[in-house]
Amino acid sequence: MSNEFHIHHVNVNVDALGPAVAFYRDVIGLPLDATPDQGFPSQFFRLGATQQIHMNEMPDARGERGHFCIFVPDFMAVFLRAKAAGVIETETWGRVRMLPNGKMQMFVRDPSGNLIEIASAAGATIDPGLFADPLVEPKPGTFRMPPGTRGGHENA
């Protein structure tokens, strides 16, 4: 047995399974995985060789800032699909940005309001025109917020 910690799965509760499956499959690009009958509507998604997202259709309370992050192999493709779908979220953690380490970062909300961070590898191929988009910070930086505030952002 390995003594390395890793995440096996993240559980996401959604209001309606159909639109949520379409979002995670068609906008983010996650592959479906075998899903056992759990007695309620559900769908599993594969993340790499050993990780999954378990999606369940059931009511749940959702937070504003809590999220999980998915590394994607083609950030530009996900950005374009997310923009076309109108799901890029800039109010909570700010605009799409390149971090100082060269990784891209974007936040989207699924049809049920769950927040997902989308990340790229450092040095991923990014169209330079992306930085002229109003959803994107024009210069690399990190999200900054004064203590005690709920929104807004400034670039480092």
C-alpha positions in Angstrom: 0.0 0.0 0.0 1.3 3.4 -1.0 1.9 5.9 1.8 1.4 8.9 -0.6 -1.7 10.9 -0.1 -3.8 11.8 -3.1 -7.4 12.7 -3.8 -9.5 9.8 -5.0 -12.6 11.8 -5.9 -14.3 15.1 -5.3 -18.1 15.0 -4.8 -20.2 17.7 -6.5 -24.0 17.9 -5.8 -26.1 19.5 -8.6 -29.7 20.5 -9.0 -30.2 18.7 -12.3 -27.9 16.0 -13.6 -28.4 16.5 -17.4 -27.2 20.1 -17.7 -24.4 19.4 -15.2 -23.1 16.4 -17.2 -23.3 18.5 -20.4 -21.3 21.3 -18.8 -18.5 19.1 -17.3 -18.3 16.9 -20.5 -18.8 19.6 -23.2 -17.5 22.8 -21.7 -14.7 21.5 -19.5 -14.0 18.4 -21.6 -14.0 15.7 -18.9 -14.5 12.1 -19.9 -17.4 10.2 -18.4 -16.5 7.2 -16.2 -18.4 4.1 -15.2 -21.0 5.0 -12.6 -22.6 2.5 -10.2 -26.3 2.6 -9.4 -26.4 4.6 -6.2 -30.2 4.9 -5.9 -30.2 8.5 -7.1 -29.2 10.2 -10.3 -25.4 10.3 -10.5 -22.5 10.4 -13.0 -18.7 9.9 -12.4 -16.0 11.7 -14.5 -12.5 10.5 -14.9 -9.5 12.7 -14.0 -6.3 11.1 -15.0 -5.6 7.4 -14.1 -6.8 7.4 -10.5 -9.0 10.3 -9.7 -12.7 11.1 -10.3 -15.4 13.7 -9.8 -18.6 12.1 -8.4 -21.7 14.1 -9.4 -25.0 13.6 -7.6 -28.3 15.1 -8.3 -29.4 16.3 -4.8 -30.1 19.5 -3.1 -27.3 21.1 -1.3 -26.1 24.5 0.0 -23.2 26.1 -2.0 -20.6 28.5 -0.8 -19.3 31.5 -2.6 -15.5 31.0 -2.7 -15.1 27.3 -2.0 -13.9 25.4 -5.1 -11.8 22.7 -6.6 -9.2 23.0 -9.3 -8.9 21.0 -12.5 -5.7 21.0 -14.5 -6.7 21.0 -18.2 -4.4 20.0 -21.1 -5.7 22.7 -23.5 -6.5 25.9 -21.5 -7.3 28.0 -24.6 -10.0 25.4 -25.8 -11.6 25.4 -22.4 -11.5 29.2 -22.2 -13.2 29.6 -25.6 -15.9 27.0 -24.7 -16.5 28.6 -21.3 -16.7 32.1 -22.8 -19.2 30.9 -25.4 -21.2 29.3 -22.7 -21.1 32.4 -20.5 -19.8 30.6 -17.4 -16.6 32.4 -16.7 -16.9 33.9 -13.2 -14.9 37.0 -12.4 -16.7 38.4 -9.3 -15.4 36.0 -6.7 -11.7 35.5 -7.5 -11.1 38.1 -10.3 -10.5 37.9 -14.0 -8.8 35.1 -15.9 -5.0 35.6 -15.4 -1.5 34.3 -16.0 0.1 33.7 -12.6 3.7 34.8 -12.0 4.8 31.2 -12.4 3.4 31.1 -16.0 0.3 29.0 -15.2 -3.1 30.2 -16.4 -6.0 30.5 -13.9 -9.7 30.9 -14.6 -12.9 30.3 -12.5 -16.2 29.0 -13.9 -19.5 28.1 -12.3 -21.4 25.0 -13.3 -25.2 25.2 -14.0 -25.9 24.6 -10.2 -23.5 27.3 -9.1 -20.5 25.2 -8.0 -17.2 27.1 -8.5 -14.4 25.4 -10.4 -10.9 26.7 -10.9 -9.4 25.8 -14.3 -5.6 25.8 -14.5 -3.0 25.2 -17.1 0.6 24.0 -17.0 3.3 26.7 -16.8 4.3 27.6 -20.4 1.1 26.2 -22.0 0.4 27.5 -25.5 -1.7 30.6 -25.0 -2.9 32.9 -27.9 -1.4 36.3 -27.1 -4.7 37.9 -28.2 -6.3 36.4 -25.1 -4.8 39.2 -22.9 -6.9 41.8 -24.8 -10.1 40.1 -23.8 -12.0 42.0 -21.1 -12.4 38.8 -19.0 -8.6 38.5 -18.8 -6.0 40.5 -16.8 -3.6 42.0 -19.4 -0.5 41.4 -17.2 0.6 38.4 -15.0 -0.4 38.7 -11.4 -2.2 37.2 -8.5 -5.6 37.9 -7.0 -5.4 40.4 -4.1 -8.2 41.5 -1.8 -8.0 43.8 1.2 -8.8 42.0 4.5 -12.5 42.1 5.4 -13.7 42.8 1.8 -15.9 40.4 -0.2 -15.0 41.3 -3.8 -12.9 43.3 -6.1 -9.4 42.6 -7.3 -6.1 44.2 -8.1 -3.2 42.8 -9.9 0.2 42.3 -8.3 
